[in-house]
């Protein structure tokens, strides 16, 4: 930041990965005044680690990557308030307490909220999602009285809750409306692997089953659920895990252009001057080809924060998310995906090389162009691979022959984990033979 650049007041709504990353990178390059507002927790924490707190693997303070004095040392102000209104014409925020705060630049990084789809009983006691720190606290308070729990929705938060409750000895019923778990994301073989893995842990996975209603006891607490098939499941706690939507209700009376989220251009600019949106709440008006307009993913939120920080300090930068990447864990099975792997590929544009271990929950799927043989993407189950290697291969449009030849470079830790280059190479030779035929 140039000495001649005027000092500005930067206000960030939200202390998740997007907002915190933006604040850190702005501070590295400027002496702007930075204020972060959050009603959830005083300090930034790793949201993906909440499950491990419940399971006893760590304490909540262990989820905080920075010491409590980090913020004061770096002159980043933290304010615990609920924002009720953005008054852009005056460039101020109004709070629930009646207080106000002026800004020169406003960054909205307010994240997501769990979906509710209008089921009878969805607002009863002991019915909740798992997104905020308060959700973890609420679940903890109910846990001693839970014998049987029902989860509604087959996403990543759902399977996290299944593992959490299972670790405490609770009976878990898992209602998934699809015919196979996460089959909108995973190909059939990987999806079936997860079905079997969930059931192997004693979870009552009920596919093609939807919630109809939640029953209440005399105290207004959930006591059971009714499925659309008419079955009743006794449940002292119900988890609603049917996805999330941008947390933007507090902006609906503002002049901001809103869709499902806060609409932004490729520079993360909103329709109003000096106001930006990043992370789960941002809706791209010009999404990169093949990408969704809203991506509620940790790593894209971090990238948006890094990108916007450059713009704020005077180096206007376009958001370029790069190749798609995501990772998750299904009980003991690690999942990673890179690039594009279609669930139902067009055979003229995409072929798959698929290898699965004969008796372990491990598989590798590589997608490639059948004409050029260049790598298009990868899905690995139970085998950890190196992000940087696949990112480079996708950028270089590496041909499959070289990918297979140098696949050992992609193994995350070959010293301690078995590798399967020979098996993958054999599958590739068989696939090439079929292509020639």
C-alpha positions as CSV (number, residue, x, y, z in Angstrom):
1,X,0.0,0.0,0.0
2,X,1.4,3.3,-1.0
3,X,2.1,6.0,1.6
4,X,-0.1,8.3,-0.4
5,X,-3.1,5.9,-0.3
6,X,-5.7,7.2,2.2
7,X,-6.4,5.0,5.2
8,X,-9.9,3.5,5.0
9,X,-12.3,1.8,7.3
10,X,-12.9,-1.8,6.2
11,X,-15.8,-3.6,7.8
12,X,-16.3,-7.3,7.3
13,X,-19.6,-9.0,8.2
14,X,-18.8,-12.6,9.1
15,X,-15.8,-14.3,10.7
16,X,-15.7,-17.5,8.6
17,X,-12.8,-18.5,6.4
18,X,-13.7,-15.9,3.7
19,X,-13.9,-12.9,6.0
20,X,-10.9,-13.9,8.1
21,X,-8.8,-14.6,5.0
22,X,-9.7,-11.2,3.5
23,X,-8.8,-9.4,6.8
24,X,-5.5,-11.2,7.1
25,X,-4.4,-10.4,3.6
26,X,-5.6,-6.8,3.7
27,X,-3.6,-6.3,6.9
28,X,-0.5,-7.8,5.4
29,X,-0.5,-5.1,2.7
30,X,-2.0,-2.1,4.3
31,X,-2.7,-0.1,7.5
32,X,-6.4,0.2,6.8
33,X,-8.7,0.0,9.8
34,X,-10.3,-3.4,9.8
35,X,-13.4,-4.5,11.8
36,X,-14.9,-8.0,11.7
37,X,-18.5,-8.4,12.9
38,X,-19.9,-11.8,14.0
39,X,-22.7,-12.8,16.3
40,X,-21.6,-16.4,16.3
41,X,-18.3,-16.6,18.2
42,X,-15.7,-14.1,19.4
43,X,-13.0,-15.8,17.4
44,X,-12.5,-17.5,14.1
45,X,-12.7,-21.3,14.3
46,X,-12.5,-24.3,11.9
47,X,-16.1,-25.1,11.1
48,X,-15.2,-28.5,9.7
49,X,-13.8,-29.5,13.1
50,X,-17.0,-29.2,15.1
51,X,-17.7,-32.9,14.7
52,X,-14.4,-33.8,16.3
53,X,-15.2,-31.6,19.3
54,X,-18.4,-33.6,19.8
55,X,-16.6,-36.9,19.4
56,X,-14.1,-36.0,22.0
57,X,-11.0,-35.8,19.7
58,X,-10.4,-32.2,20.6
59,X,-11.7,-29.3,22.6
60,X,-13.4,-26.3,21.0
61,X,-10.4,-24.0,21.7
62,X,-8.3,-26.4,19.6
63,X,-10.4,-25.5,16.5
64,X,-9.1,-21.9,16.7
65,X,-6.0,-21.6,14.5
66,X,-4.9,-18.3,16.0
67,X,-4.2,-17.3,19.6
68,X,-6.7,-14.9,21.1
69,X,-4.2,-12.0,21.1
70,X,-3.5,-12.5,17.4
71,X,-6.2,-10.0,16.5
72,X,-5.1,-7.2,18.8
73,X,-1.5,-7.7,17.7
74,X,-2.5,-7.3,14.0
75,X,-4.9,-4.4,14.7
76,X,-8.0,-6.3,13.6
77,X,-11.0,-5.2,15.6
78,X,-13.6,-7.9,16.6
79,X,-17.1,-6.9,17.3
80,X,-19.9,-9.2,18.5
81,X,-23.1,-7.8,17.1
82,X,-26.1,-8.7,14.9
83,X,-26.4,-6.6,11.8
84,X,-30.0,-5.7,10.9
85,X,-29.6,-3.2,8.1
86,X,-27.1,-2.0,5.5
87,X,-27.7,1.7,4.8
88,X,-25.6,2.2,1.7
89,X,-26.5,5.8,1.1
90,X,-25.0,6.8,4.5
91,X,-22.4,4.0,4.4
92,X,-23.4,2.7,7.8
93,X,-24.5,-0.5,9.4
94,X,-27.3,-0.7,11.9
95,X,-27.2,-3.2,14.7
96,X,-29.9,-5.0,16.7
97,X,-28.8,-3.0,19.7
98,X,-29.5,0.3,18.0
99,X,-25.8,1.1,17.5
100,X,-24.4,2.0,14.1
101,X,-21.0,1.7,12.4
102,X,-19.6,3.6,9.5
103,X,-17.6,2.1,6.7
104,X,-15.6,3.1,3.6
105,X,-15.5,-0.5,2.2
106,X,-18.0,-3.2,3.3
107,X,-17.3,-6.9,2.7
108,X,-20.2,-9.2,3.2
109,X,-19.1,-12.7,4.2
110,X,-22.1,-13.8,6.1
111,X,-22.0,-17.5,5.1
112,X,-24.9,-19.9,5.0
113,X,-27.8,-21.2,7.0
114,X,-29.4,-24.7,7.1
115,X,-32.4,-25.2,4.9
116,X,-35.9,-25.9,6.2
117,X,-38.5,-27.1,3.7
118,X,-41.7,-26.4,5.6
119,X,-42.2,-29.8,7.3
120,X,-44.8,-30.0,10.1
121,X,-42.8,-29.9,13.4
122,X,-39.6,-28.5,11.9
123,X,-39.4,-25.8,14.6
124,X,-39.9,-28.1,17.6
125,X,-37.3,-28.4,20.3
126,X,-34.5,-31.0,19.5
127,X,-34.9,-30.3,15.8
128,X,-31.8,-28.6,14.3
129,X,-29.0,-28.5,11.8
130,X,-25.3,-28.4,12.4
131,X,-23.6,-25.3,11.0
132,X,-22.9,-22.8,13.8
133,X,-21.1,-23.2,17.1
134,X,-24.5,-22.7,18.8
135,X,-25.8,-25.8,16.9
136,X,-23.0,-27.9,18.5
137,X,-23.8,-26.5,21.9
138,X,-27.5,-27.3,21.4
139,X,-26.8,-30.8,20.3
140,X,-24.5,-31.4,23.3
141,X,-27.3,-30.2,25.6
142,X,-29.8,-32.7,24.1
143,X,-27.4,-35.6,23.9
144,X,-27.8,-37.2,27.3
145,X,-31.5,-37.8,26.6
146,X,-31.1,-39.1,23.0
147,X,-31.5,-42.8,22.5
148,X,-32.6,-42.7,18.9
149,X,-32.0,-39.9,16.3
150,X,-33.2,-39.3,12.7
151,X,-31.2,-37.5,10.1
152,X,-33.0,-36.0,7.1
153,X,-31.0,-35.4,4.0
154,X,-28.0,-37.2,2.4
155,X,-25.4,-34.5,2.3
156,X,-22.0,-34.1,3.9
157,X,-23.3,-32.6,7.1
158,X,-25.7,-35.5,7.4
159,X,-23.0,-38.1,7.3
160,X,-20.9,-36.1,9.8
161,X,-23.8,-36.1,12.2
162,X,-24.3,-39.8,11.6
163,X,-20.7,-40.5,12.7
164,X,-21.0,-38.1,15.6
165,X,-24.1,-39.6,17.1
166,X,-22.9,-43.1,16.4
167,X,-19.7,-42.4,18.3
168,X,-21.9,-41.7,21.4
169,X,-23.8,-44.9,21.0
170,X,-27.0,-43.4,19.7
171,X,-29.3,-45.4,17.2
172,X,-29.2,-43.4,14.0
173,X,-31.8,-43.5,11.3
174,X,-30.7,-41.8,8.0
175,X,-33.5,-40.7,5.5
176,X,-32.2,-40.1,2.0
177,X,-34.7,-39.3,-0.8
178,X,-32.3,-40.4,-3.5
179,X,-31.9,-44.0,-4.7
180,X,-28.3,-44.1,-3.5
181,X,-26.2,-41.9,-1.2
182,X,-24.9,-38.6,-2.8
183,X,-25.6,-40.0,-6.3
184,X,-26.0,-36.5,-7.7
185,X,-22.2,-36.1,-7.0
186,X,-20.7,-39.6,-7.0
187,X,-20.8,-42.2,-9.8
188,X,-22.8,-45.4,-9.1
189,X,-19.8,-47.5,-7.9
190,X,-18.6,-44.9,-5.4
191,X,-22.1,-44.1,-4.2
192,X,-22.8,-47.8,-3.6
193,X,-19.5,-48.1,-1.7
194,X,-20.7,-45.4,0.7
195,X,-24.1,-47.0,1.1
196,X,-22.5,-50.2,2.2
197,X,-20.0,-48.4,4.4
198,X,-22.7,-46.5,6.2
199,X,-24.7,-49.6,6.9
200,X,-21.6,-51.5,8.0
201,X,-21.4,-49.0,10.9
202,X,-24.9,-49.9,12.1
203,X,-26.6,-46.8,10.6
204,X,-30.2,-47.4,9.5
205,X,-29.8,-45.9,6.0
206,X,-33.3,-45.6,4.3
207,X,-32.9,-44.7,0.7
208,X,-35.8,-43.3,-1.4
209,X,-37.4,-42.1,1.8
210,X,-38.6,-38.6,2.6
211,X,-39.7,-36.8,5.8
212,X,-43.4,-36.1,6.0
213,X,-43.7,-34.7,9.6
214,X,-42.1,-34.5,13.0
215,X,-44.2,-35.5,16.0
216,X,-44.1,-33.5,19.3
217,X,-44.4,-34.6,22.9
218,X,-46.2,-32.6,25.5
219,X,-43.2,-30.3,26.1
220,X,-42.9,-29.4,22.5
221,X,-39.9,-31.6,21.9
222,X,-39.5,-34.0,18.9
223,X,-40.5,-37.6,19.8
224,X,-40.6,-39.2,16.4
225,X,-40.8,-38.8,12.6
226,X,-43.3,-39.9,10.0
227,X,-41.9,-40.8,6.6
228,X,-43.7,-40.3,3.3
229,X,-44.2,-44.1,3.2
230,X,-46.2,-43.9,6.4
231,X,-43.6,-45.4,8.7
232,X,-43.0,-44.0,12.2
233,X,-39.5,-43.8,13.7
234,X,-39.1,-43.0,17.4
235,X,-36.6,-40.1,17.7
236,X,-35.7,-37.9,20.6
237,X,-33.7,-35.7,18.2
238,X,-34.0,-34.8,14.5
239,X,-31.2,-33.4,12.3
240,X,-32.2,-31.4,9.3
241,X,-29.3,-31.7,6.8
242,X,-30.9,-30.9,3.4
243,X,-28.3,-28.4,2.4
244,X,-27.7,-24.7,3.1
245,X,-28.7,-21.4,1.5
246,X,-26.9,-18.0,1.7
247,X,-27.5,-16.2,4.9
248,X,-28.8,-12.9,3.5
249,X,-32.2,-12.3,5.2
250,X,-30.8,-9.2,6.9
251,X,-30.0,-7.7,3.5
252,X,-33.5,-8.0,2.0
253,X,-34.5,-4.4,2.8
254,X,-31.2,-3.0,1.4
255,X,-30.5,-1.8,-2.1
256,X,-28.2,-4.7,-2.9
257,X,-29.1,-6.9,-5.8
258,X,-30.0,-10.3,-4.4
259,X,-30.8,-13.6,-6.0
260,X,-30.3,-16.8,-4.0
261,X,-27.2,-14.9,-2.7
262,X,-25.7,-11.5,-3.0
263,X,-25.1,-11.0,-6.7
264,X,-21.5,-10.2,-7.6
265,X,-19.4,-9.9,-10.8
266,X,-16.1,-11.5,-11.5
267,X,-14.4,-9.0,-9.3
268,X,-16.7,-9.9,-6.4
269,X,-18.3,-6.4,-6.6
270,X,-22.0,-6.0,-5.8
271,X,-24.3,-3.5,-7.6
272,X,-23.4,-0.9,-5.0
273,X,-20.1,1.0,-4.8
274,X,-17.6,-0.1,-2.1
275,X,-19.6,-3.2,-1.2
276,X,-18.4,-6.7,-2.0
277,X,-19.5,-10.2,-1.2
278,X,-17.5,-13.4,-0.8
279,X,-17.9,-17.0,0.3
280,X,-21.0,-19.0,0.7
281,X,-23.3,-15.9,0.5
282,X,-21.9,-14.7,-2.9
283,X,-23.8,-15.5,-6.1
284,X,-21.6,-15.3,-9.2
285,X,-23.4,-13.5,-12.1
286,X,-20.6,-14.7,-14.4
287,X,-19.6,-18.1,-13.1
288,X,-16.7,-20.0,-14.7
289,X,-17.8,-22.5,-17.2
290,X,-18.8,-25.8,-15.5
291,X,-19.0,-24.2,-12.1
292,X,-22.0,-23.3,-9.9
293,X,-23.0,-19.7,-9.3
294,X,-22.9,-20.4,-5.5
295,X,-20.1,-22.7,-4.1
296,X,-20.4,-23.3,-0.4
297,X,-16.9,-24.8,-0.2
298,X,-14.1,-24.0,2.2
299,X,-11.3,-23.6,-0.3
300,X,-13.3,-21.3,-2.7
301,X,-14.2,-19.1,0.3
302,X,-10.5,-18.8,1.1
303,X,-9.7,-18.0,-2.5
304,X,-12.3,-15.3,-2.6
305,X,-10.9,-13.7,0.5
306,X,-7.4,-13.7,-0.9
307,X,-8.6,-12.3,-4.2
308,X,-10.7,-9.5,-2.8
309,X,-7.9,-8.4,-0.5
310,X,-5.8,-7.6,-3.5
311,X,-8.6,-5.4,-4.9
312,X,-9.0,-3.6,-1.6
313,X,-5.4,-2.7,-1.3
314,X,-5.4,-1.2,-4.8
315,X,-4.5,-4.2,-7.1
316,X,-7.8,-4.9,-8.7
317,X,-8.0,-8.7,-9.3
318,X,-10.5,-10.9,-11.0
319,X,-11.7,-14.0,-9.1
320,X,-10.3,-17.1,-10.9
321,X,-11.1,-20.2,-8.9
322,X,-9.0,-22.6,-11.0
323,X,-9.7,-26.3,-11.3
324,X,-12.5,-27.7,-9.2
325,X,-11.4,-29.5,-6.1
326,X,-13.2,-30.8,-3.0
327,X,-12.6,-33.3,-0.3
328,X,-14.7,-35.0,2.5
329,X,-14.8,-38.0,4.8
330,X,-17.4,-40.7,4.9
331,X,-16.7,-42.4,8.3
332,X,-13.3,-44.0,7.5
333,X,-13.3,-43.3,3.7
334,X,-11.5,-40.2,2.5
335,X,-12.9,-38.7,-0.7
336,X,-11.1,-36.3,-3.1
337,X,-12.1,-35.0,-6.4
338,X,-10.2,-32.9,-9.0
339,X,-11.4,-31.3,-12.3
340,X,-14.5,-32.7,-14.1
341,X,-15.8,-36.2,-13.6
342,X,-19.4,-36.5,-15.0
343,X,-21.8,-38.9,-13.3
344,X,-23.3,-39.8,-16.8
345,X,-20.5,-38.9,-19.2
346,X,-21.2,-38.2,-22.9
347,X,-19.1,-41.0,-24.5
348,X,-18.0,-38.8,-27.3
349,X,-16.5,-36.3,-24.9
350,X,-15.5,-38.2,-21.8
351,X,-14.4,-41.7,-20.9
352,X,-13.6,-43.1,-17.4
353,X,-10.8,-45.3,-16.2
354,X,-12.1,-47.0,-13.0
355,X,-10.1,-49.2,-10.6
356,X,-11.5,-50.6,-7.3
357,X,-9.7,-52.6,-4.7
358,X,-11.0,-56.2,-4.5
359,X,-11.6,-56.2,-0.7
360,X,-11.0,-52.6,0.5
361,X,-13.0,-49.4,0.3
362,X,-10.5,-47.9,-2.1
363,X,-10.9,-46.8,-5.7
364,X,-9.6,-44.4,-8.3
365,X,-11.5,-43.0,-11.2
366,X,-9.8,-40.9,-13.9
367,X,-11.9,-39.1,-16.6
368,X,-10.3,-38.3,-19.9
369,X,-11.0,-37.1,-23.4
370,X,-11.4,-40.1,-25.7
371,X,-10.0,-38.3,-28.7
372,X,-7.0,-36.5,-27.2
373,X,-6.6,-38.8,-24.2
374,X,-6.0,-35.7,-22.0
375,X,-6.8,-35.9,-18.3
376,X,-10.1,-34.2,-17.3
377,X,-10.5,-35.1,-13.7
378,X,-10.2,-37.6,-10.9
379,X,-12.2,-39.1,-8.0
380,X,-10.4,-41.1,-5.3
381,X,-12.0,-43.0,-2.5
382,X,-9.9,-44.2,0.5
383,X,-6.6,-43.1,-1.2
384,X,-5.1,-39.7,-0.4
385,X,-3.6,-37.9,-3.4
386,X,-1.6,-34.7,-3.9
387,X,-3.7,-31.6,-4.8
388,X,-0.7,-29.8,-6.4
389,X,0.1,-32.6,-8.8
390,X,-3.4,-33.0,-10.1
391,X,-3.8,-29.2,-10.4
392,X,-0.7,-29.1,-12.5
393,X,-1.7,-32.1,-14.7
394,X,-5.1,-30.5,-15.4
395,X,-3.5,-27.1,-16.2
396,X,-1.0,-28.8,-18.6
397,X,-3.7,-31.0,-20.1
398,X,-1.5,-34.0,-19.4
399,X,-2.1,-37.1,-21.5
400,X,-3.3,-40.2,-19.8
401,X,-0.1,-42.2,-20.7
402,X,2.0,-39.7,-18.7
403,X,-0.5,-39.5,-15.9
404,X,-0.3,-43.3,-15.5
405,X,3.4,-43.4,-15.9
406,X,4.1,-40.8,-13.2
407,X,1.1,-41.5,-11.0
408,X,3.5,-42.3,-8.1
409,X,4.1,-38.5,-7.9
410,X,0.5,-38.1,-6.9
411,X,0.6,-40.4,-3.9
412,X,0.3,-38.4,-0.8
413,X,2.5,-40.5,1.5
414,X,3.9,-43.6,-0.3
415,X,6.3,-44.4,2.5
416,X,3.4,-45.3,4.9
417,X,0.5,-46.1,2.6
418,X,0.1,-48.8,-0.1
419,X,0.2,-47.6,-3.6
420,X,-1.6,-49.0,-6.7
421,X,0.3,-47.8,-9.8
422,X,0.7,-51.3,-11.2
423,X,-3.0,-52.1,-10.9
424,X,-3.9,-48.7,-12.4
425,X,-1.5,-49.2,-15.3
426,X,-3.0,-52.6,-16.1
427,X,-6.5,-51.1,-16.1
428,X,-5.2,-48.3,-18.5
429,X,-3.8,-50.8,-20.9
430,X,-7.1,-52.7,-21.0
431,X,-9.0,-49.4,-21.6
432,X,-6.7,-48.4,-24.4
433,X,-7.2,-51.7,-26.1
434,X,-10.9,-51.2,-26.0
435,X,-10.6,-47.7,-27.4
436,X,-8.6,-49.0,-30.4
437,X,-11.2,-51.8,-31.0
